[in-house]
Amino acid sequence: MATHRARLREFLDVHQYFFGSDGAPVHQGRSLTYRFATTAPLWAGALAEATPLPPGRTRRLASGALKHFADR
């Protein structure tokens, strides 16, 4: 389990930069399921206590992505 937490922490350290200032994530796949799933690692890291991100950044990235899709 410690190995998975370490890998998730390392992933999230970079993943946070895959979101634009307007909340737009880098699009992966064509379906909305894949696009909304870009926030899943953020919440997984928070729930597993394996995130290098402060809680405010996690919330901002997730709510920004949701707003981006809701507005379009």
PyMOL Python script that loads the backbone (N, CA, C, O; Angstrom):
from pymol import cmd

cmd.read_pdbstr("""\
ATOM      1  N   MET A   1       0.809  -1.195   0.000  1.00  0.00           N
ATOM      2  CA  MET A   1       0.000   0.000   0.000  1.00  0.00           C
ATOM      3  C   MET A   1       0.859   1.268   0.000  1.00  0.00           C
ATOM      4  O   MET A   1       0.499   2.263  -0.629  1.00  0.00           O
ATOM      5  N   ALA A   2       1.980   1.232   0.697  1.00  0.00           N
ATOM      6  CA  ALA A   2       2.863   2.398   0.751  1.00  0.00           C
ATOM      7  C   ALA A   2       3.414   2.730  -0.634  1.00  0.00           C
ATOM      8  O   ALA A   2       3.601   3.899  -0.972  1.00  0.00           O
ATOM      9  N   THR A   3       3.671   1.701  -1.426  1.00  0.00           N
ATOM     10  CA  THR A   3       4.168   1.919  -2.785  1.00  0.00           C
ATOM     11  C   THR A   3       3.142   2.653  -3.620  1.00  0.00           C
ATOM     12  O   THR A   3       3.491   3.560  -4.376  1.00  0.00           O
ATOM     13  N   HIS A   4       1.881   2.273  -3.495  1.00  0.00           N
ATOM     14  CA  HIS A   4       0.818   2.916  -4.265  1.00  0.00           C
ATOM     15  C   HIS A   4       0.622   4.368  -3.833  1.00  0.00           C
ATOM     16  O   HIS A   4       0.406   5.245  -4.669  1.00  0.00           O
ATOM     17  N   ARG A   5       0.697   4.615  -2.552  1.00  0.00           N
ATOM     18  CA  ARG A   5       0.576   5.995  -2.062  1.00  0.00           C
ATOM     19  C   ARG A   5       1.711   6.858  -2.589  1.00  0.00           C
ATOM     20  O   ARG A   5       1.492   7.999  -2.998  1.00  0.00           O
ATOM     21  N   ALA A   6       2.912   6.320  -2.580  1.00  0.00           N
ATOM     22  CA  ALA A   6       4.071   7.072  -3.080  1.00  0.00           C
ATOM     23  C   ALA A   6       3.916   7.374  -4.566  1.00  0.00           C
ATOM     24  O   ALA A   6       4.235   8.473  -5.019  1.00  0.00           O
ATOM     25  N   ARG A   7       3.431   6.403  -5.314  1.00  0.00           N
ATOM     26  CA  ARG A   7       3.237   6.620  -6.758  1.00  0.00           C
ATOM     27  C   ARG A   7       2.138   7.649  -7.020  1.00  0.00           C
ATOM     28  O   ARG A   7       2.272   8.496  -7.903  1.00  0.00           O
ATOM     29  N   LEU A   8       1.059   7.573  -6.252  1.00  0.00           N
ATOM     30  CA  LEU A   8      -0.029   8.540  -6.418  1.00  0.00           C
ATOM     31  C   LEU A   8       0.451   9.942  -6.072  1.00  0.00           C
ATOM     32  O   LEU A   8       0.142  10.899  -6.781  1.00  0.00           O
ATOM     33  N   ARG A   9       1.203  10.065  -4.987  1.00  0.00           N
ATOM     34  CA  ARG A   9       1.752  11.370  -4.595  1.00  0.00           C
ATOM     35  C   ARG A   9       2.636  11.942  -5.711  1.00  0.00           C
ATOM     36  O   ARG A   9       2.539  13.125  -6.040  1.00  0.00           O
ATOM     37  N   GLU A  10       3.485  11.109  -6.280  1.00  0.00           N
ATOM     38  CA  GLU A  10       4.360  11.543  -7.369  1.00  0.00           C
ATOM     39  C   GLU A  10       3.543  11.954  -8.593  1.00  0.00           C
ATOM     40  O   GLU A  10       3.841  12.962  -9.233  1.00  0.00           O
ATOM     41  N   PHE A  11       2.514  11.172  -8.916  1.00  0.00           N
ATOM     42  CA  PHE A  11       1.655  11.480 -10.055  1.00  0.00           C
ATOM     43  C   PHE A  11       0.948  12.820  -9.856  1.00  0.00           C
ATOM     44  O   PHE A  11       0.921  13.648 -10.767  1.00  0.00           O
ATOM     45  N   LEU A  12       0.378  13.035  -8.676  1.00  0.00           N
ATOM     46  CA  LEU A  12      -0.375  14.262  -8.413  1.00  0.00           C
ATOM     47  C   LEU A  12       0.517  15.493  -8.409  1.00  0.00           C
ATOM     48  O   LEU A  12       0.063  16.597  -8.709  1.00  0.00           O
ATOM     49  N   ASP A  13       1.761  15.306  -8.076  1.00  0.00           N
ATOM     50  CA  ASP A  13       2.692  16.427  -8.089  1.00  0.00           C
ATOM     51  C   ASP A  13       2.798  17.029  -9.487  1.00  0.00           C
ATOM     52  O   ASP A  13       3.036  18.228  -9.631  1.00  0.00           O
ATOM     53  N   VAL A  14       2.624  16.205 -10.511  1.00  0.00           N
ATOM     54  CA  VAL A  14       2.677  16.661 -11.903  1.00  0.00           C
ATOM     55  C   VAL A  14       1.271  16.891 -12.462  1.00  0.00           C
ATOM     56  O   VAL A  14       1.058  17.831 -13.229  1.00  0.00           O
ATOM     57  N   HIS A  15       0.326  16.055 -12.091  1.00  0.00           N
ATOM     58  CA  HIS A  15      -1.041  16.100 -12.641  1.00  0.00           C
ATOM     59  C   HIS A  15      -1.713  17.451 -12.420  1.00  0.00           C
ATOM     60  O   HIS A  15      -2.535  17.870 -13.235  1.00  0.00           O
ATOM     61  N   GLN A  16      -1.384  18.122 -11.353  1.00  0.00           N
ATOM     62  CA  GLN A  16      -1.999  19.417 -11.063  1.00  0.00           C
ATOM     63  C   GLN A  16      -1.750  20.440 -12.175  1.00  0.00           C
ATOM     64  O   GLN A  16      -2.514  21.394 -12.319  1.00  0.00           O
ATOM     65  N   TYR A  17      -0.712  20.252 -12.944  1.00  0.00           N
ATOM     66  CA  TYR A  17      -0.381  21.194 -14.020  1.00  0.00           C
ATOM     67  C   TYR A  17      -1.092  20.866 -15.329  1.00  0.00           C
ATOM     68  O   TYR A  17      -0.847  21.522 -16.341  1.00  0.00           O
ATOM     69  N   PHE A  18      -1.961  19.868 -15.327  1.00  0.00           N
ATOM     70  CA  PHE A  18      -2.714  19.500 -16.515  1.00  0.00           C
ATOM     71  C   PHE A  18      -4.075  20.190 -16.557  1.00  0.00           C
ATOM     72  O   PHE A  18      -4.967  19.760 -17.288  1.00  0.00           O
ATOM     73  N   PHE A  19      -4.234  21.246 -15.785  1.00  0.00           N
ATOM     74  CA  PHE A  19      -5.466  22.026 -15.754  1.00  0.00           C
ATOM     75  C   PHE A  19      -5.122  23.471 -16.052  1.00  0.00           C
ATOM     76  O   PHE A  19      -4.155  24.016 -15.519  1.00  0.00           O
ATOM     77  N   GLY A  20      -5.935  24.098 -16.924  1.00  0.00           N
ATOM     78  CA  GLY A  20      -5.722  25.496 -17.250  1.00  0.00           C
ATOM     79  C   GLY A  20      -6.247  26.415 -16.158  1.00  0.00           C
ATOM     80  O   GLY A  20      -6.936  25.969 -15.241  1.00  0.00           O
ATOM     81  N   SER A  21      -5.925  27.682 -16.258  1.00  0.00           N
ATOM     82  CA  SER A  21      -6.389  28.648 -15.259  1.00  0.00           C
ATOM     83  C   SER A  21      -7.908  28.802 -15.274  1.00  0.00           C
ATOM     84  O   SER A  21      -8.503  29.256 -14.296  1.00  0.00           O
ATOM     85  N   ASP A  22      -8.536  28.418 -16.401  1.00  0.00           N
ATOM     86  CA  ASP A  22      -9.997  28.472 -16.492  1.00  0.00           C
ATOM     87  C   ASP A  22     -10.646  27.159 -16.043  1.00  0.00           C
ATOM     88  O   ASP A  22     -11.861  26.998 -16.155  1.00  0.00           O
ATOM     89  N   GLY A  23      -9.843  26.229 -15.539  1.00  0.00           N
ATOM     90  CA  GLY A  23     -10.361  24.946 -15.070  1.00  0.00           C
ATOM     91  C   GLY A  23     -10.350  23.855 -16.115  1.00  0.00           C
ATOM     92  O   GLY A  23     -10.628  22.697 -15.805  1.00  0.00           O
ATOM     93  N   ALA A  24     -10.035  24.205 -17.346  1.00  0.00           N
ATOM     94  CA  ALA A  24     -10.062  23.220 -18.429  1.00  0.00           C
ATOM     95  C   ALA A  24      -8.944  22.196 -18.253  1.00  0.00           C
ATOM     96  O   ALA A  24      -7.770  22.560 -18.200  1.00  0.00           O
ATOM     97  N   PRO A  25      -9.305  20.923 -18.162  1.00  0.00           N
ATOM     98  CA  PRO A  25      -8.261  19.900 -18.099  1.00  0.00           C
ATOM     99  C   PRO A  25      -7.758  19.588 -19.507  1.00  0.00           C
ATOM    100  O   PRO A  25      -8.437  19.864 -20.497  1.00  0.00           O
ATOM    101  N   VAL A  26      -6.578  19.017 -19.580  1.00  0.00           N
ATOM    102  CA  VAL A  26      -6.100  18.515 -20.860  1.00  0.00           C
ATOM    103  C   VAL A  26      -7.068  17.405 -21.252  1.00  0.00           C
ATOM    104  O   VAL A  26      -7.273  16.461 -20.489  1.00  0.00           O
ATOM    105  N   HIS A  27      -7.657  17.513 -22.423  1.00  0.00           N
ATOM    106  CA  HIS A  27      -8.668  16.543 -22.831  1.00  0.00           C
ATOM    107  C   HIS A  27      -8.032  15.210 -23.176  1.00  0.00           C
ATOM    108  O   HIS A  27      -7.106  15.123 -23.983  1.00  0.00           O
ATOM    109  N   GLN A  28      -8.559  14.177 -22.539  1.00  0.00           N
ATOM    110  CA  GLN A  28      -8.104  12.816 -22.812  1.00  0.00           C
ATOM    111  C   GLN A  28      -9.328  12.004 -23.177  1.00  0.00           C
ATOM    112  O   GLN A  28     -10.230  11.823 -22.360  1.00  0.00           O
ATOM    113  N   GLY A  29      -9.357  11.524 -24.383  1.00  0.00           N
ATOM    114  CA  GLY A  29     -10.519  10.771 -24.835  1.00  0.00           C
ATOM    115  C   GLY A  29     -11.604  11.700 -25.350  1.00  0.00           C
ATOM    116  O   GLY A  29     -11.514  12.920 -25.218  1.00  0.00           O
ATOM    117  N   ARG A  30     -12.626  11.103 -25.935  1.00  0.00           N
ATOM    118  CA  ARG A  30     -13.690  11.906 -26.525  1.00  0.00           C
ATOM    119  C   ARG A  30     -14.929  11.996 -25.650  1.00  0.00           C
ATOM    120  O   ARG A  30     -15.724  12.924 -25.797  1.00  0.00           O
ATOM    121  N   SER A  31     -15.101  11.050 -24.746  1.00  0.00           N
ATOM    122  CA  SER A  31     -16.339  11.047 -23.977  1.00  0.00           C
ATOM    123  C   SER A  31     -16.223  11.925 -22.739  1.00  0.00           C
ATOM    124  O   SER A  31     -15.131  12.168 -22.224  1.00  0.00           O
ATOM    125  N   LEU A  32     -17.363  12.389 -22.282  1.00  0.00           N
ATOM    126  CA  LEU A  32     -17.378  13.202 -21.067  1.00  0.00           C
ATOM    127  C   LEU A  32     -16.936  12.394 -19.857  1.00  0.00           C
ATOM    128  O   LEU A  32     -16.403  12.958 -18.901  1.00  0.00           O
ATOM    129  N   THR A  33     -17.147  11.095 -19.883  1.00  0.00           N
ATOM    130  CA  THR A  33     -16.712  10.253 -18.768  1.00  0.00           C
ATOM    131  C   THR A  33     -15.207  10.372 -18.580  1.00  0.00           C
ATOM    132  O   THR A  33     -14.735  10.557 -17.458  1.00  0.00           O
ATOM    133  N   TYR A  34     -14.462  10.269 -19.648  1.00  0.00           N
ATOM    134  CA  TYR A  34     -13.008  10.391 -19.552  1.00  0.00           C
ATOM    135  C   TYR A  34     -12.606  11.789 -19.120  1.00  0.00           C
ATOM    136  O   TYR A  34     -11.676  11.962 -18.333  1.00  0.00           O
ATOM    137  N   ARG A  35     -13.296  12.765 -19.629  1.00  0.00           N
ATOM    138  CA  ARG A  35     -12.938  14.143 -19.298  1.00  0.00           C
ATOM    139  C   ARG A  35     -13.222  14.468 -17.845  1.00  0.00           C
ATOM    140  O   ARG A  35     -12.413  15.120 -17.186  1.00  0.00           O
ATOM    141  N   PHE A  36     -14.369  14.019 -17.336  1.00  0.00           N
ATOM    142  CA  PHE A  36     -14.671  14.247 -15.926  1.00  0.00           C
ATOM    143  C   PHE A  36     -13.746  13.428 -15.027  1.00  0.00           C
ATOM    144  O   PHE A  36     -13.491  13.814 -13.886  1.00  0.00           O
ATOM    145  N   ALA A  37     -13.253  12.325 -15.519  1.00  0.00           N
ATOM    146  CA  ALA A  37     -12.390  11.455 -14.722  1.00  0.00           C
ATOM    147  C   ALA A  37     -11.024  12.084 -14.448  1.00  0.00           C
ATOM    148  O   ALA A  37     -10.257  11.553 -13.645  1.00  0.00           O
ATOM    149  N   THR A  38     -10.712  13.185 -15.088  1.00  0.00           N
ATOM    150  CA  THR A  38      -9.417  13.830 -14.832  1.00  0.00           C
ATOM    151  C   THR A  38      -9.301  14.298 -13.388  1.00  0.00           C
ATOM    152  O   THR A  38      -8.192  14.490 -12.889  1.00  0.00           O
ATOM    153  N   THR A  39     -10.433  14.483 -12.710  1.00  0.00           N
ATOM    154  CA  THR A  39     -10.385  14.911 -11.313  1.00  0.00           C
ATOM    155  C   THR A  39     -10.327  13.738 -10.335  1.00  0.00           C
ATOM    156  O   THR A  39     -10.059  13.944  -9.151  1.00  0.00           O
ATOM    157  N   ALA A  40     -10.570  12.524 -10.799  1.00  0.00           N
ATOM    158  CA  ALA A  40     -10.593  11.355  -9.914  1.00  0.00           C
ATOM    159  C   ALA A  40      -9.289  11.160  -9.141  1.00  0.00           C
ATOM    160  O   ALA A  40      -9.347  10.875  -7.945  1.00  0.00           O
ATOM    161  N   PRO A  41      -8.124  11.299  -9.758  1.00  0.00           N
ATOM    162  CA  PRO A  41      -6.893  11.132  -8.982  1.00  0.00           C
ATOM    163  C   PRO A  41      -6.751  12.168  -7.865  1.00  0.00           C
ATOM    164  O   PRO A  41      -6.149  11.887  -6.829  1.00  0.00           O
ATOM    165  N   LEU A  42      -7.299  13.354  -8.075  1.00  0.00           N
ATOM    166  CA  LEU A  42      -7.225  14.378  -7.030  1.00  0.00           C
ATOM    167  C   LEU A  42      -7.938  13.906  -5.769  1.00  0.00           C
ATOM    168  O   LEU A  42      -7.407  14.014  -4.663  1.00  0.00           O
ATOM    169  N   TRP A  43      -9.154  13.378  -5.950  1.00  0.00           N
ATOM    170  CA  TRP A  43      -9.938  12.916  -4.809  1.00  0.00           C
ATOM    171  C   TRP A  43      -9.360  11.628  -4.237  1.00  0.00           C
ATOM    172  O   TRP A  43      -9.395  11.427  -3.023  1.00  0.00           O
ATOM    173  N   ALA A  44      -8.831  10.755  -5.086  1.00  0.00           N
ATOM    174  CA  ALA A  44      -8.213   9.523  -4.596  1.00  0.00           C
ATOM    175  C   ALA A  44      -7.029   9.854  -3.692  1.00  0.00           C
ATOM    176  O   ALA A  44      -6.840   9.224  -2.652  1.00  0.00           O
ATOM    177  N   GLY A  45      -6.248  10.829  -4.087  1.00  0.00           N
ATOM    178  CA  GLY A  45      -5.114  11.239  -3.271  1.00  0.00           C
ATOM    179  C   GLY A  45      -5.544  11.810  -1.938  1.00  0.00           C
ATOM    180  O   GLY A  45      -4.925  11.533  -0.910  1.00  0.00           O
ATOM    181  N   ALA A  46      -6.607  12.609  -1.949  1.00  0.00           N
ATOM    182  CA  ALA A  46      -7.112  13.185  -0.701  1.00  0.00           C
ATOM    183  C   ALA A  46      -7.658  12.099   0.216  1.00  0.00           C
ATOM    184  O   ALA A  46      -7.391  12.110   1.417  1.00  0.00           O
ATOM    185  N   LEU A  47      -8.416  11.164  -0.339  1.00  0.00           N
ATOM    186  CA  LEU A  47      -9.007  10.100   0.476  1.00  0.00           C
ATOM    187  C   LEU A  47      -7.966   9.128   1.028  1.00  0.00           C
ATOM    188  O   LEU A  47      -8.117   8.606   2.133  1.00  0.00           O
ATOM    189  N   ALA A  48      -6.915   8.890   0.256  1.00  0.00           N
ATOM    190  CA  ALA A  48      -5.870   7.951   0.673  1.00  0.00           C
ATOM    191  C   ALA A  48      -4.763   8.636   1.478  1.00  0.00           C
ATOM    192  O   ALA A  48      -3.772   8.010   1.855  1.00  0.00           O
ATOM    193  N   GLU A  49      -4.953   9.935   1.733  1.00  0.00           N
ATOM    194  CA  GLU A  49      -3.919  10.721   2.421  1.00  0.00           C
ATOM    195  C   GLU A  49      -2.570  10.562   1.732  1.00  0.00           C
ATOM    196  O   GLU A  49      -1.537  10.343   2.365  1.00  0.00           O
ATOM    197  N   ALA A  50      -2.622  10.682   0.419  1.00  0.00           N
ATOM    198  CA  ALA A  50      -1.417  10.503  -0.400  1.00  0.00           C
ATOM    199  C   ALA A  50      -1.289  11.625  -1.408  1.00  0.00           C
ATOM    200  O   ALA A  50      -0.927  11.392  -2.562  1.00  0.00           O
ATOM    201  N   THR A  51      -1.583  12.833  -0.982  1.00  0.00           N
ATOM    202  CA  THR A  51      -1.513  13.949  -1.919  1.00  0.00           C
ATOM    203  C   THR A  51      -0.512  14.993  -1.448  1.00  0.00           C
ATOM    204  O   THR A  51      -0.448  15.297  -0.256  1.00  0.00           O
ATOM    205  N   PRO A  52       0.262  15.540  -2.364  1.00  0.00           N
ATOM    206  CA  PRO A  52       1.164  16.622  -1.997  1.00  0.00           C
ATOM    207  C   PRO A  52       0.450  17.979  -2.064  1.00  0.00           C
ATOM    208  O   PRO A  52       1.023  19.010  -1.709  1.00  0.00           O
ATOM    209  N   LEU A  53      -0.791  17.964  -2.519  1.00  0.00           N
ATOM    210  CA  LEU A  53      -1.529  19.208  -2.744  1.00  0.00           C
ATOM    211  C   LEU A  53      -2.244  19.678  -1.482  1.00  0.00           C
ATOM    212  O   LEU A  53      -2.772  18.860  -0.728  1.00  0.00           O
ATOM    213  N   PRO A  54      -2.265  20.982  -1.248  1.00  0.00           N
ATOM    214  CA  PRO A  54      -3.072  21.487  -0.144  1.00  0.00           C
ATOM    215  C   PRO A  54      -4.558  21.299  -0.471  1.00  0.00           C
ATOM    216  O   PRO A  54      -4.926  21.273  -1.646  1.00  0.00           O
ATOM    217  N   PRO A  55      -5.410  21.169   0.538  1.00  0.00           N
ATOM    218  CA  PRO A  55      -6.840  20.939   0.286  1.00  0.00           C
ATOM    219  C   PRO A  55      -7.476  21.992  -0.626  1.00  0.00           C
ATOM    220  O   PRO A  55      -8.330  21.666  -1.450  1.00  0.00           O
ATOM    221  N   GLY A  56      -7.066  23.235  -0.479  1.00  0.00           N
ATOM    222  CA  GLY A  56      -7.626  24.292  -1.314  1.00  0.00           C
ATOM    223  C   GLY A  56      -7.322  24.118  -2.792  1.00  0.00           C
ATOM    224  O   GLY A  56      -8.161  24.415  -3.642  1.00  0.00           O
ATOM    225  N   ARG A  57      -6.133  23.642  -3.096  1.00  0.00           N
ATOM    226  CA  ARG A  57      -5.776  23.419  -4.500  1.00  0.00           C
ATOM    227  C   ARG A  57      -6.568  22.256  -5.080  1.00  0.00           C
ATOM    228  O   ARG A  57      -7.015  22.318  -6.225  1.00  0.00           O
ATOM    229  N   THR A  58      -6.745  21.193  -4.296  1.00  0.00           N
ATOM    230  CA  THR A  58      -7.537  20.054  -4.748  1.00  0.00           C
ATOM    231  C   THR A  58      -8.954  20.516  -5.072  1.00  0.00           C
ATOM    232  O   THR A  58      -9.495  20.183  -6.126  1.00  0.00           O
ATOM    233  N   ARG A  59      -9.552  21.283  -4.166  1.00  0.00           N
ATOM    234  CA  ARG A  59     -10.908  21.784  -4.385  1.00  0.00           C
ATOM    235  C   ARG A  59     -10.968  22.703  -5.604  1.00  0.00           C
ATOM    236  O   ARG A  59     -11.902  22.621  -6.401  1.00  0.00           O
ATOM    237  N   ARG A  60      -9.984  23.568  -5.745  1.00  0.00           N
ATOM    238  CA  ARG A  60      -9.978  24.523  -6.861  1.00  0.00           C
ATOM    239  C   ARG A  60      -9.853  23.809  -8.200  1.00  0.00           C
ATOM    240  O   ARG A  60     -10.543  24.158  -9.158  1.00  0.00           O
ATOM    241  N   LEU A  61      -8.982  22.818  -8.273  1.00  0.00           N
ATOM    242  CA  LEU A  61      -8.826  22.078  -9.522  1.00  0.00           C
ATOM    243  C   LEU A  61     -10.107  21.321  -9.875  1.00  0.00           C
ATOM    244  O   LEU A  61     -10.547  21.339 -11.025  1.00  0.00           O
ATOM    245  N   ALA A  62     -10.695  20.667  -8.899  1.00  0.00           N
ATOM    246  CA  ALA A  62     -11.905  19.880  -9.150  1.00  0.00           C
ATOM    247  C   ALA A  62     -13.097  20.777  -9.475  1.00  0.00           C
ATOM    248  O   ALA A  62     -13.829  20.504 -10.426  1.00  0.00           O
ATOM    249  N   SER A  63     -13.302  21.835  -8.705  1.00  0.00           N
ATOM    250  CA  SER A  63     -14.449  22.707  -8.980  1.00  0.00           C
ATOM    251  C   SER A  63     -14.235  23.500 -10.272  1.00  0.00           C
ATOM    252  O   SER A  63     -15.195  23.804 -10.980  1.00  0.00           O
ATOM    253  N   GLY A  64     -12.990  23.830 -10.573  1.00  0.00           N
ATOM    254  CA  GLY A  64     -12.703  24.529 -11.827  1.00  0.00           C
ATOM    255  C   GLY A  64     -13.013  23.666 -13.039  1.00  0.00           C
ATOM    256  O   GLY A  64     -13.561  24.151 -14.029  1.00  0.00           O
ATOM    257  N   ALA A  65     -12.661  22.375 -12.962  1.00  0.00           N
ATOM    258  CA  ALA A  65     -12.961  21.461 -14.069  1.00  0.00           C
ATOM    259  C   ALA A  65     -14.465  21.271 -14.209  1.00  0.00           C
ATOM    260  O   ALA A  65     -14.988  21.256 -15.324  1.00  0.00           O
ATOM    261  N   LEU A  66     -15.163  21.127 -13.091  1.00  0.00           N
ATOM    262  CA  LEU A  66     -16.615  20.983 -13.141  1.00  0.00           C
ATOM    263  C   LEU A  66     -17.262  22.219 -13.754  1.00  0.00           C
ATOM    264  O   LEU A  66     -18.147  22.102 -14.602  1.00  0.00           O
ATOM    265  N   LYS A  67     -16.826  23.399 -13.331  1.00  0.00           N
ATOM    266  CA  LYS A  67     -17.375  24.650 -13.881  1.00  0.00           C
ATOM    267  C   LYS A  67     -17.083  24.746 -15.377  1.00  0.00           C
ATOM    268  O   LYS A  67     -17.937  25.165 -16.159  1.00  0.00           O
ATOM    269  N   HIS A  68     -15.887  24.358 -15.761  1.00  0.00           N
ATOM    270  CA  HIS A  68     -15.522  24.407 -17.187  1.00  0.00           C
ATOM    271  C   HIS A  68     -16.517  23.603 -18.029  1.00  0.00           C
ATOM    272  O   HIS A  68     -16.985  24.082 -19.063  1.00  0.00           O
ATOM    273  N   PHE A  69     -16.838  22.391 -17.592  1.00  0.00           N
ATOM    274  CA  PHE A  69     -17.761  21.557 -18.358  1.00  0.00           C
ATOM    275  C   PHE A  69     -19.205  22.018 -18.217  1.00  0.00           C
ATOM    276  O   PHE A  69     -19.967  21.939 -19.181  1.00  0.00           O
ATOM    277  N   ALA A  70     -19.594  22.492 -17.055  1.00  0.00           N
ATOM    278  CA  ALA A  70     -20.968  22.953 -16.847  1.00  0.00           C
ATOM    279  C   ALA A  70     -21.265  24.191 -17.702  1.00  0.00           C
ATOM    280  O   ALA A  70     -22.381  24.355 -18.194  1.00  0.00           O
ATOM    281  N   ASP A  71     -20.285  25.039 -17.871  1.00  0.00           N
ATOM    282  CA  ASP A  71     -20.460  26.259 -18.662  1.00  0.00           C
ATOM    283  C   ASP A  71     -20.534  25.976 -20.169  1.00  0.00           C
ATOM    284  O   ASP A  71     -20.953  26.834 -20.946  1.00  0.00           O
ATOM    285  N   ARG A  72     -20.128  24.783 -20.569  1.00  0.00           N
ATOM    286  CA  ARG A  72     -20.118  24.473 -21.998  1.00  0.00           C
ATOM    287  C   ARG A  72     -21.160  23.424 -22.297  1.00  0.00           C
ATOM    288  O   ARG A  72     -21.316  23.019 -23.449  1.00  0.00           O
TER     289      ARG A  72
END
""", "prot")
cmd.dss("prot")
cmd.show_as("cartoon", "prot")
cmd.util.cbc("prot")
cmd.orient("prot")
